Amino acid sequence: MDITKAILKINPSAEVSVNANDINQITWHNGTTPIPKADIEAKMIEVQAEYDANQYQRDRATAYPSIQDQLDMQYWDNINGTTTWEDAIAKVKADNPKS
């Protein structure tokens, strides 16, 4: 997890630089109030847990057919009275369930 991202989650207006992604090498700029290391580490754990919990979203995003293909499926489903599009979307969701 990137330390700078965790800091910006705590204070979006923080001006900071981190050398070598090392929590012991943080430089605070332009009067930004330093955030305690323990708070940064806790936020890093929280952000990582959130990222991990949403893996299914990233998996689904790559598994869905393209928008063009989905629109084509919907068109032909409408013409033919079929459920190709619904079936394709349901399969992606079943293969990549929410955690």
Backbone atoms as SQL, in Angstrom:
CREATE TABLE atoms (id INTEGER PRIMARY KEY, chain TEXT, resi INTEGER, resn TEXT, atom TEXT, x REAL, y REAL, z REAL);
INSERT INTO atoms VALUES
  (1, 'A', 1, 'MET', 'N', 0.848, -1.185, 0.000),
  (2, 'A', 1, 'MET', 'CA', 0.000, 0.000, 0.000),
  (3, 'A', 1, 'MET', 'C', 0.887, 1.240, 0.000),
  (4, 'A', 2, 'ASP', 'N', 0.528, 2.169, -0.798),
  (5, 'A', 2, 'ASP', 'CA', 1.262, 3.422, -0.911),
  (6, 'A', 2, 'ASP', 'C', 0.965, 4.322, 0.290),
  (7, 'A', 3, 'ILE', 'N', 2.002, 4.754, 0.973),
  (8, 'A', 3, 'ILE', 'CA', 1.861, 5.596, 2.160),
  (9, 'A', 3, 'ILE', 'C', 1.196, 6.924, 1.813),
  (10, 'A', 4, 'THR', 'N', 1.583, 7.503, 0.701),
  (11, 'A', 4, 'THR', 'CA', 1.006, 8.789, 0.304),
  (12, 'A', 4, 'THR', 'C', -0.502, 8.667, 0.108),
  (13, 'A', 5, 'LYS', 'N', -0.954, 7.581, -0.483),
  (14, 'A', 5, 'LYS', 'CA', -2.402, 7.390, -0.675),
  (15, 'A', 5, 'LYS', 'C', -3.115, 7.324, 0.671),
  (16, 'A', 6, 'ALA', 'N', -2.522, 6.634, 1.638),
  (17, 'A', 6, 'ALA', 'CA', -3.137, 6.543, 2.965),
  (18, 'A', 6, 'ALA', 'C', -3.204, 7.918, 3.619),
  (19, 'A', 7, 'ILE', 'N', -2.121, 8.680, 3.487),
  (20, 'A', 7, 'ILE', 'CA', -2.100, 10.027, 4.065),
  (21, 'A', 7, 'ILE', 'C', -3.191, 10.889, 3.438),
  (22, 'A', 8, 'LEU', 'N', -3.331, 10.814, 2.122),
  (23, 'A', 8, 'LEU', 'CA', -4.334, 11.626, 1.434),
  (24, 'A', 8, 'LEU', 'C', -5.755, 11.173, 1.735),
  (25, 'A', 9, 'LYS', 'N', -5.936, 9.931, 2.139),
  (26, 'A', 9, 'LYS', 'CA', -7.258, 9.476, 2.584),
  (27, 'A', 9, 'LYS', 'C', -7.608, 10.128, 3.926),
  (28, 'A', 10, 'ILE', 'N', -6.588, 10.327, 4.747),
  (29, 'A', 10, 'ILE', 'CA', -6.797, 10.976, 6.044),
  (30, 'A', 10, 'ILE', 'C', -6.963, 12.485, 5.873),
  (31, 'A', 11, 'ASN', 'N', -6.073, 13.077, 5.063),
  (32, 'A', 11, 'ASN', 'CA', -6.089, 14.529, 4.844),
  (33, 'A', 11, 'ASN', 'C', -5.879, 14.799, 3.357),
  (34, 'A', 12, 'PRO', 'N', -6.982, 14.950, 2.602),
  (35, 'A', 12, 'PRO', 'CA', -6.873, 15.136, 1.155),
  (36, 'A', 12, 'PRO', 'C', -6.050, 16.348, 0.724),
  (37, 'A', 13, 'SER', 'N', -5.875, 17.319, 1.597),
  (38, 'A', 13, 'SER', 'CA', -5.110, 18.503, 1.202),
  (39, 'A', 13, 'SER', 'C', -3.666, 18.464, 1.719),
  (40, 'A', 14, 'ALA', 'N', -3.247, 17.342, 2.260),
  (41, 'A', 14, 'ALA', 'CA', -1.885, 17.225, 2.784),
  (42, 'A', 14, 'ALA', 'C', -0.873, 17.394, 1.659),
  (43, 'A', 15, 'GLU', 'N', 0.198, 18.076, 1.974),
  (44, 'A', 15, 'GLU', 'CA', 1.321, 18.199, 1.053),
  (45, 'A', 15, 'GLU', 'C', 2.476, 17.458, 1.693),
  (46, 'A', 16, 'VAL', 'N', 2.874, 16.379, 1.053),
  (47, 'A', 16, 'VAL', 'CA', 3.814, 15.457, 1.676),
  (48, 'A', 16, 'VAL', 'C', 4.646, 14.761, 0.612),
  (49, 'A', 17, 'SER', 'N', 5.845, 14.378, 0.994),
  (50, 'A', 17, 'SER', 'CA', 6.644, 13.503, 0.143),
  (51, 'A', 17, 'SER', 'C', 7.150, 12.370, 1.015),
  (52, 'A', 18, 'VAL', 'N', 7.236, 11.194, 0.413),
  (53, 'A', 18, 'VAL', 'CA', 7.676, 10.001, 1.127),
  (54, 'A', 18, 'VAL', 'C', 8.826, 9.403, 0.330),
  (55, 'A', 19, 'ASN', 'N', 9.953, 9.241, 0.985),
  (56, 'A', 19, 'ASN', 'CA', 11.126, 8.682, 0.329),
  (57, 'A', 19, 'ASN', 'C', 11.065, 7.153, 0.387),
  (58, 'A', 20, 'ALA', 'N', 11.163, 6.511, -0.765),
  (59, 'A', 20, 'ALA', 'CA', 11.225, 5.045, -0.885),
  (60, 'A', 20, 'ALA', 'C', 10.028, 4.335, -0.238),
  (61, 'A', 21, 'ASN', 'N', 8.875, 4.996, -0.216),
  (62, 'A', 21, 'ASN', 'CA', 7.666, 4.438, 0.400),
  (63, 'A', 21, 'ASN', 'C', 7.955, 3.929, 1.817),
  (64, 'A', 22, 'ASP', 'N', 8.778, 4.682, 2.549),
  (65, 'A', 22, 'ASP', 'CA', 9.193, 4.334, 3.907),
  (66, 'A', 22, 'ASP', 'C', 8.502, 5.276, 4.892),
  (67, 'A', 23, 'ILE', 'N', 7.713, 4.708, 5.782),
  (68, 'A', 23, 'ILE', 'CA', 6.943, 5.519, 6.733),
  (69, 'A', 23, 'ILE', 'C', 7.842, 6.340, 7.658),
  (70, 'A', 24, 'ASN', 'N', 9.095, 5.979, 7.753),
  (71, 'A', 24, 'ASN', 'CA', 10.047, 6.730, 8.572),
  (72, 'A', 24, 'ASN', 'C', 10.728, 7.852, 7.799),
  (73, 'A', 25, 'GLN', 'N', 10.375, 8.000, 6.522),
  (74, 'A', 25, 'GLN', 'CA', 10.991, 9.035, 5.695),
  (75, 'A', 25, 'GLN', 'C', 9.922, 9.928, 5.067),
  (76, 'A', 26, 'ILE', 'N', 9.077, 10.486, 5.902),
  (77, 'A', 26, 'ILE', 'CA', 8.004, 11.375, 5.457),
  (78, 'A', 26, 'ILE', 'C', 8.441, 12.818, 5.691),
  (79, 'A', 27, 'THR', 'N', 8.247, 13.647, 4.669),
  (80, 'A', 27, 'THR', 'CA', 8.508, 15.081, 4.793),
  (81, 'A', 27, 'THR', 'C', 7.190, 15.808, 4.561),
  (82, 'A', 28, 'TRP', 'N', 6.798, 16.604, 5.538),
  (83, 'A', 28, 'TRP', 'CA', 5.555, 17.370, 5.462),
  (84, 'A', 28, 'TRP', 'C', 5.880, 18.755, 4.917),
  (85, 'A', 29, 'HIS', 'N', 5.083, 19.234, 3.959),
  (86, 'A', 29, 'HIS', 'CA', 5.363, 20.501, 3.284),
  (87, 'A', 29, 'HIS', 'C', 4.274, 21.539, 3.551),
  (88, 'A', 30, 'ASN', 'N', 4.674, 22.808, 3.418),
  (89, 'A', 30, 'ASN', 'CA', 3.763, 23.965, 3.437),
  (90, 'A', 30, 'ASN', 'C', 2.799, 23.971, 4.613),
  (91, 'A', 31, 'GLY', 'N', 3.319, 23.665, 5.777),
  (92, 'A', 31, 'GLY', 'CA', 2.512, 23.755, 6.987),
  (93, 'A', 31, 'GLY', 'C', 1.540, 22.623, 7.213),
  (94, 'A', 32, 'THR', 'N', 1.639, 21.559, 6.428),
  (95, 'A', 32, 'THR', 'CA', 0.754, 20.413, 6.648),
  (96, 'A', 32, 'THR', 'C', 1.044, 19.830, 8.025),
  (97, 'A', 33, 'THR', 'N', 0.004, 19.632, 8.797),
  (98, 'A', 33, 'THR', 'CA', 0.156, 19.056, 10.128),
  (99, 'A', 33, 'THR', 'C', 0.518, 17.579, 9.985),
  (100, 'A', 34, 'PRO', 'N', 1.627, 17.175, 10.578),
  (101, 'A', 34, 'PRO', 'CA', 2.015, 15.762, 10.501),
  (102, 'A', 34, 'PRO', 'C', 0.959, 14.843, 11.104),
  (103, 'A', 35, 'ILE', 'N', 0.792, 13.697, 10.489),
  (104, 'A', 35, 'ILE', 'CA', -0.149, 12.685, 10.961),
  (105, 'A', 35, 'ILE', 'C', 0.685, 11.607, 11.663),
  (106, 'A', 36, 'PRO', 'N', 0.275, 11.180, 12.846),
  (107, 'A', 36, 'PRO', 'CA', 1.038, 10.150, 13.552),
  (108, 'A', 36, 'PRO', 'C', 1.167, 8.866, 12.714),
  (109, 'A', 37, 'LYS', 'N', 2.335, 8.231, 12.834),
  (110, 'A', 37, 'LYS', 'CA', 2.598, 7.001, 12.083),
  (111, 'A', 37, 'LYS', 'C', 1.533, 5.942, 12.341),
  (112, 'A', 38, 'ALA', 'N', 1.100, 5.808, 13.587),
  (113, 'A', 38, 'ALA', 'CA', 0.090, 4.799, 13.928),
  (114, 'A', 38, 'ALA', 'C', -1.207, 5.040, 13.163),
  (115, 'A', 39, 'ASP', 'N', -1.581, 6.296, 12.984),
  (116, 'A', 39, 'ASP', 'CA', -2.800, 6.633, 12.229),
  (117, 'A', 39, 'ASP', 'C', -2.626, 6.281, 10.753),
  (118, 'A', 40, 'ILE', 'N', -1.448, 6.555, 10.222),
  (119, 'A', 40, 'ILE', 'CA', -1.173, 6.233, 8.817),
  (120, 'A', 40, 'ILE', 'C', -1.202, 4.724, 8.622),
  (121, 'A', 41, 'GLU', 'N', -0.554, 3.988, 9.522),
  (122, 'A', 41, 'GLU', 'CA', -0.527, 2.526, 9.408),
  (123, 'A', 41, 'GLU', 'C', -1.931, 1.939, 9.517),
  (124, 'A', 42, 'ALA', 'N', -2.751, 2.477, 10.416),
  (125, 'A', 42, 'ALA', 'CA', -4.132, 2.002, 10.555),
  (126, 'A', 42, 'ALA', 'C', -4.924, 2.266, 9.279),
  (127, 'A', 43, 'LYS', 'N', -4.721, 3.448, 8.684),
  (128, 'A', 43, 'LYS', 'CA', -5.428, 3.784, 7.446),
  (129, 'A', 43, 'LYS', 'C', -4.961, 2.877, 6.312),
  (130, 'A', 44, 'MET', 'N', -3.667, 2.557, 6.280),
  (131, 'A', 44, 'MET', 'CA', -3.139, 1.661, 5.250),
  (132, 'A', 44, 'MET', 'C', -3.819, 0.289, 5.329),
  (133, 'A', 45, 'ILE', 'N', -3.994, -0.217, 6.538),
  (134, 'A', 45, 'ILE', 'CA', -4.660, -1.509, 6.734),
  (135, 'A', 45, 'ILE', 'C', -6.119, -1.421, 6.285),
  (136, 'A', 46, 'GLU', 'N', -6.782, -0.339, 6.646),
  (137, 'A', 46, 'GLU', 'CA', -8.187, -0.128, 6.277),
  (138, 'A', 46, 'GLU', 'C', -8.357, -0.056, 4.758),
  (139, 'A', 47, 'VAL', 'N', -7.504, 0.713, 4.105),
  (140, 'A', 47, 'VAL', 'CA', -7.592, 0.873, 2.655),
  (141, 'A', 47, 'VAL', 'C', -7.288, -0.455, 1.948),
  (142, 'A', 48, 'GLN', 'N', -6.306, -1.195, 2.441),
  (143, 'A', 48, 'GLN', 'CA', -5.984, -2.490, 1.841),
  (144, 'A', 48, 'GLN', 'C', -7.143, -3.469, 1.996),
  (145, 'A', 49, 'ALA', 'N', -7.774, -3.471, 3.168),
  (146, 'A', 49, 'ALA', 'CA', -8.923, -4.354, 3.400),
  (147, 'A', 49, 'ALA', 'C', -10.072, -4.012, 2.462),
  (148, 'A', 50, 'GLU', 'N', -10.308, -2.717, 2.263),
  (149, 'A', 50, 'GLU', 'CA', -11.361, -2.277, 1.343),
  (150, 'A', 50, 'GLU', 'C', -11.030, -2.717, -0.085),
  (151, 'A', 51, 'TYR', 'N', -9.778, -2.543, -0.472),
  (152, 'A', 51, 'TYR', 'CA', -9.341, -2.956, -1.810),
  (153, 'A', 51, 'TYR', 'C', -9.533, -4.460, -1.985),
  (154, 'A', 52, 'ASP', 'N', -9.105, -5.233, -1.009),
  (155, 'A', 52, 'ASP', 'CA', -9.232, -6.690, -1.092),
  (156, 'A', 52, 'ASP', 'C', -10.693, -7.127, -1.151),
  (157, 'A', 53, 'ALA', 'N', -11.551, -6.459, -0.375),
  (158, 'A', 53, 'ALA', 'CA', -12.971, -6.817, -0.334),
  (159, 'A', 53, 'ALA', 'C', -13.679, -6.543, -1.652),
  (160, 'A', 54, 'ASN', 'N', -13.115, -5.673, -2.469),
  (161, 'A', 54, 'ASN', 'CA', -13.738, -5.322, -3.742),
  (162, 'A', 54, 'ASN', 'C', -13.077, -5.993, -4.942),
  (163, 'A', 55, 'GLN', 'N', -12.342, -7.061, -4.710),
  (164, 'A', 55, 'GLN', 'CA', -11.697, -7.787, -5.805),
  (165, 'A', 55, 'GLN', 'C', -12.728, -8.260, -6.830),
  (166, 'A', 56, 'TYR', 'N', -13.900, -8.671, -6.346),
  (167, 'A', 56, 'TYR', 'CA', -14.934, -9.152, -7.261),
  (168, 'A', 56, 'TYR', 'C', -15.294, -8.091, -8.302),
  (169, 'A', 57, 'GLN', 'N', -15.263, -6.808, -7.923),
  (170, 'A', 57, 'GLN', 'CA', -15.591, -5.743, -8.873),
  (171, 'A', 57, 'GLN', 'C', -14.563, -5.679, -9.996),
  (172, 'A', 58, 'ARG', 'N', -13.305, -5.805, -9.640),
  (173, 'A', 58, 'ARG', 'CA', -12.248, -5.774, -10.662),
  (174, 'A', 58, 'ARG', 'C', -12.329, -7.006, -11.550),
  (175, 'A', 59, 'ASP', 'N', -12.651, -8.148, -10.955),
  (176, 'A', 59, 'ASP', 'CA', -12.790, -9.378, -11.744),
  (177, 'A', 59, 'ASP', 'C', -13.972, -9.285, -12.703),
  (178, 'A', 60, 'ARG', 'N', -15.082, -8.755, -12.223),
  (179, 'A', 60, 'ARG', 'CA', -16.259, -8.601, -13.078),
  (180, 'A', 60, 'ARG', 'C', -15.976, -7.638, -14.236),
  (181, 'A', 61, 'ALA', 'N', -15.287, -6.554, -13.925),
  (182, 'A', 61, 'ALA', 'CA', -15.033, -5.541, -14.954),
  (183, 'A', 61, 'ALA', 'C', -14.298, -6.124, -16.155),
  (184, 'A', 62, 'THR', 'N', -13.396, -7.048, -15.918),
  (185, 'A', 62, 'THR', 'CA', -12.661, -7.648, -17.034),
  (186, 'A', 62, 'THR', 'C', -13.422, -8.809, -17.668),
  (187, 'A', 63, 'ALA', 'N', -14.392, -9.372, -16.945),
  (188, 'A', 63, 'ALA', 'CA', -15.133, -10.523, -17.460),
  (189, 'A', 63, 'ALA', 'C', -16.366, -10.149, -18.280),
  (190, 'A', 64, 'TYR', 'N', -16.923, -8.964, -18.042),
  (191, 'A', 64, 'TYR', 'CA', -18.110, -8.565, -18.793),
  (192, 'A', 64, 'TYR', 'C', -17.781, -8.431, -20.275),
  (193, 'A', 65, 'PRO', 'N', -18.747, -8.780, -21.132),
  (194, 'A', 65, 'PRO', 'CA', -18.555, -8.495, -22.552),
  (195, 'A', 65, 'PRO', 'C', -18.447, -6.983, -22.761),
  (196, 'A', 66, 'SER', 'N', -17.855, -6.583, -23.868),
  (197, 'A', 66, 'SER', 'CA', -17.735, -5.150, -24.160),
  (198, 'A', 66, 'SER', 'C', -19.128, -4.528, -24.256),
  (199, 'A', 67, 'ILE', 'N', -19.188, -3.231, -24.091),
  (200, 'A', 67, 'ILE', 'CA', -20.473, -2.520, -24.199),
  (201, 'A', 67, 'ILE', 'C', -21.084, -2.769, -25.580),
  (202, 'A', 68, 'GLN', 'N', -20.252, -2.746, -26.617),
  (203, 'A', 68, 'GLN', 'CA', -20.761, -2.987, -27.966),
  (204, 'A', 68, 'GLN', 'C', -21.398, -4.373, -28.066),
  (205, 'A', 69, 'ASP', 'N', -20.728, -5.373, -27.490),
  (206, 'A', 69, 'ASP', 'CA', -21.287, -6.726, -27.526),
  (207, 'A', 69, 'ASP', 'C', -22.567, -6.817, -26.705),
  (208, 'A', 70, 'GLN', 'N', -22.596, -6.134, -25.565),
  (209, 'A', 70, 'GLN', 'CA', -23.807, -6.162, -24.743),
  (210, 'A', 70, 'GLN', 'C', -24.985, -5.513, -25.469),
  (211, 'A', 71, 'LEU', 'N', -24.728, -4.396, -26.142),
  (212, 'A', 71, 'LEU', 'CA', -25.803, -3.739, -26.889),
  (213, 'A', 71, 'LEU', 'C', -26.296, -4.626, -28.031),
  (214, 'A', 72, 'ASP', 'N', -25.374, -5.303, -28.679),
  (215, 'A', 72, 'ASP', 'CA', -25.758, -6.218, -29.757),
  (216, 'A', 72, 'ASP', 'C', -26.603, -7.367, -29.196),
  (217, 'A', 73, 'MET', 'N', -26.190, -7.913, -28.050),
  (218, 'A', 73, 'MET', 'CA', -26.973, -8.976, -27.414),
  (219, 'A', 73, 'MET', 'C', -28.376, -8.486, -27.085),
  (220, 'A', 74, 'GLN', 'N', -28.469, -7.270, -26.525),
  (221, 'A', 74, 'GLN', 'CA', -29.783, -6.733, -26.163),
  (222, 'A', 74, 'GLN', 'C', -30.653, -6.537, -27.406),
  (223, 'A', 75, 'TYR', 'N', -30.057, -6.051, -28.484),
  (224, 'A', 75, 'TYR', 'CA', -30.817, -5.860, -29.723),
  (225, 'A', 75, 'TYR', 'C', -31.388, -7.192, -30.200),
  (226, 'A', 76, 'TRP', 'N', -30.511, -8.197, -30.282),
  (227, 'A', 76, 'TRP', 'CA', -30.970, -9.483, -30.804),
  (228, 'A', 76, 'TRP', 'C', -31.908, -10.192, -29.830),
  (229, 'A', 77, 'ASP', 'N', -31.718, -9.991, -28.537),
  (230, 'A', 77, 'ASP', 'CA', -32.672, -10.530, -27.566),
  (231, 'A', 77, 'ASP', 'C', -34.054, -9.923, -27.796),
  (232, 'A', 78, 'ASN', 'N', -34.107, -8.632, -28.075),
  (233, 'A', 78, 'ASN', 'CA', -35.367, -7.953, -28.327),
  (234, 'A', 78, 'ASN', 'C', -36.018, -8.481, -29.609),
  (235, 'A', 79, 'ILE', 'N', -35.214, -8.681, -30.617),
  (236, 'A', 79, 'ILE', 'CA', -35.741, -9.186, -31.900),
  (237, 'A', 79, 'ILE', 'C', -36.207, -10.636, -31.778),
  (238, 'A', 80, 'ASN', 'N', -35.387, -11.462, -31.105),
  (239, 'A', 80, 'ASN', 'CA', -35.631, -12.908, -31.071),
  (240, 'A', 80, 'ASN', 'C', -36.368, -13.396, -29.826),
  (241, 'A', 81, 'GLY', 'N', -36.613, -12.508, -28.874),
  (242, 'A', 81, 'GLY', 'CA', -37.276, -12.930, -27.640),
  (243, 'A', 81, 'GLY', 'C', -36.390, -13.849, -26.790),
  (244, 'A', 82, 'THR', 'N', -35.075, -13.659, -26.870),
  (245, 'A', 82, 'THR', 'CA', -34.138, -14.489, -26.121),
  (246, 'A', 82, 'THR', 'C', -33.602, -13.737, -24.897),
  (247, 'A', 83, 'THR', 'N', -32.757, -14.404, -24.128),
  (248, 'A', 83, 'THR', 'CA', -32.185, -13.802, -22.914),
  (249, 'A', 83, 'THR', 'C', -30.656, -13.914, -22.908),
  (250, 'A', 84, 'THR', 'N', -30.062, -13.814, -24.077),
  (251, 'A', 84, 'THR', 'CA', -28.608, -13.963, -24.190),
  (252, 'A', 84, 'THR', 'C', -27.869, -12.967, -23.300),
  (253, 'A', 85, 'TRP', 'N', -28.275, -11.708, -23.347),
  (254, 'A', 85, 'TRP', 'CA', -27.598, -10.682, -22.547),
  (255, 'A', 85, 'TRP', 'C', -27.769, -10.958, -21.049),
  (256, 'A', 86, 'GLU', 'N', -29.002, -11.199, -20.617),
  (257, 'A', 86, 'GLU', 'CA', -29.237, -11.481, -19.198),
  (258, 'A', 86, 'GLU', 'C', -28.430, -12.687, -18.740),
  (259, 'A', 87, 'ASP', 'N', -28.365, -13.716, -19.570),
  (260, 'A', 87, 'ASP', 'CA', -27.608, -14.922, -19.229),
  (261, 'A', 87, 'ASP', 'C', -26.118, -14.621, -19.104),
  (262, 'A', 88, 'ALA', 'N', -25.585, -13.805, -20.011),
  (263, 'A', 88, 'ALA', 'CA', -24.159, -13.466, -19.986),
  (264, 'A', 88, 'ALA', 'C', -23.816, -12.681, -18.726),
  (265, 'A', 89, 'ILE', 'N', -24.654, -11.713, -18.390),
  (266, 'A', 89, 'ILE', 'CA', -24.403, -10.896, -17.198),
  (267, 'A', 89, 'ILE', 'C', -24.549, -11.744, -15.940),
  (268, 'A', 90, 'ALA', 'N', -25.568, -12.592, -15.884),
  (269, 'A', 90, 'ALA', 'CA', -25.775, -13.461, -14.723),
  (270, 'A', 90, 'ALA', 'C', -24.589, -14.407, -14.523),
  (271, 'A', 91, 'LYS', 'N', -24.008, -14.892, -15.611),
  (272, 'A', 91, 'LYS', 'CA', -22.857, -15.790, -15.501),
  (273, 'A', 91, 'LYS', 'C', -21.654, -15.063, -14.916),
  (274, 'A', 92, 'VAL', 'N', -21.395, -13.848, -15.370),
  (275, 'A', 92, 'VAL', 'CA', -20.275, -13.077, -14.822),
  (276, 'A', 92, 'VAL', 'C', -20.482, -12.853, -13.327),
  (277, 'A', 93, 'LYS', 'N', -21.703, -12.500, -12.946),
  (278, 'A', 93, 'LYS', 'CA', -21.987, -12.258, -11.529),
  (279, 'A', 93, 'LYS', 'C', -21.863, -13.547, -10.712),
  (280, 'A', 94, 'ALA', 'N', -22.318, -14.661, -11.265),
  (281, 'A', 94, 'ALA', 'CA', -22.225, -15.942, -10.547),
  (282, 'A', 94, 'ALA', 'C', -20.770, -16.397, -10.430),
  (283, 'A', 95, 'ASP', 'N', -19.992, -16.167, -11.467),
  (284, 'A', 95, 'ASP', 'CA', -18.579, -16.562, -11.449),
  (285, 'A', 95, 'ASP', 'C', -17.726, -15.685, -10.549),
  (286, 'A', 96, 'ASN', 'N', -18.201, -14.473, -10.260),
  (287, 'A', 96, 'ASN', 'CA', -17.458, -13.489, -9.453),
  (288, 'A', 96, 'ASN', 'C', -18.374, -12.913, -8.390),
  (289, 'A', 97, 'PRO', 'N', -18.759, -13.718, -7.399),
  (290, 'A', 97, 'PRO', 'CA', -19.723, -13.242, -6.397),
  (291, 'A', 97, 'PRO', 'C', -19.122, -12.195, -5.472),
  (292, 'A', 98, 'LYS', 'N', -20.012, -11.372, -4.920),
  (293, 'A', 98, 'LYS', 'CA', -19.578, -10.413, -3.892),
  (294, 'A', 98, 'LYS', 'C', -19.064, -11.202, -2.701),
  (295, 'A', 99, 'SER', 'N', -18.034, -10.659, -2.061),
  (296, 'A', 99, 'SER', 'CA', -17.483, -11.376, -0.910),
  (297, 'A', 99, 'SER', 'C', -18.300, -11.162, 0.334);
